[in-house]
Amino acid sequence: MESLVREYLAYLSAERGSSKKTVEAYAHDLKEYGDFLSKKGITDFCAVTRNDIISYEAELFSREFAPASVKRRISVLKGFYRFLVRENYTKKNPTDSVGLPKIPATLPDVLSIQQMDALLAQPFEEGAKGKRDQAILEVLYGCGLRVSELVGLNLADIFFDEGFMRIVGKGEKERIVPISGAAQRCLVGYLEKARLELSKPYAKPTSAVFLNARGGRLSRQSVHKLVVNAGLFLGIENLHPHTLRHSFATHLLEGGADLRVIQEILGHSDISTTQIYTHVDRSHIRAEYLSAHPRSQIDST
């Protein structure tokens, strides 16, 4: 069983061009699935039936996995068994007639423009660390970056004269993201002096834009902690960096930006992913209507 998994992972990496993180995630999910089969006394992937797949799905739900997590794991199995059939390791695909769980539609959390203004206007720590933290918040919101994209940003990726940054997103896909205004001003201010102060002569040289106190590349966990603390200053519990990305997209849409442009900036491969913000925008329109129309509050009963 392990040899088949290794062969499939090699296929994903060499032929499908999947990123290292994607391959690692698939390896984790398939190991979890293999452990489940072993507990049932099944030692051959090709001996699995549809009922075994349904049983595995049920166990995931019993362990209180979110529908999105269950959907991902079943999708991994579907791809794995399609590979086994194509390579003639088995003639039957037990996942063929297994449907994917439906994920409840939820709107992303967003901050209002007023909340974002207050978040970015709060006092920051004096010195290099404060300059860095302010620049991080401004760039997260001003450019709509994921945390992984922000911490992965290198000096050679920034082109201030042209007003853009080169971002490496999911699946190692590159895209161009505009930077201007407050985000560019704060980033320039950080790079001119604060970054040099954070860099250490004994630390391994790095091209990372955002540095930690030891002079190395800042971690995702550190950025998450920074955003949480910034939210607490405003009384917002558990503020997540992705909320700033959602807010960026929502405010662009409310300002009249084209959905396709937002899709390109965010790095969404499918426009349907970006369309969630049209629902957020409609919520904004309805709120404006209810607060402004003189007859919107009249009881219809």
FENPE-V452891 format. One record per helix or strand of 2 or more residues. SS is the DSSP state (hx for helix, st for strand). FROM is the first residue (numbers start at 1). LEN is the number of residues. If there is no record, write none. Layout:
ss/from/len
SS/FROM/LEN
SS/FROM/LEN
This chain:
ss/from/len
hx/2/13
hx/20/20
hx/45/3
hx/50/13
hx/67/20
hx/113/9
hx/128/16
hx/147/5
hx/155/3
st/158/2
st/164/5
hx/170/3
st/174/5
hx/181/18
hx/220/14
hx/241/14
hx/259/8
hx/271/4
hx/276/17
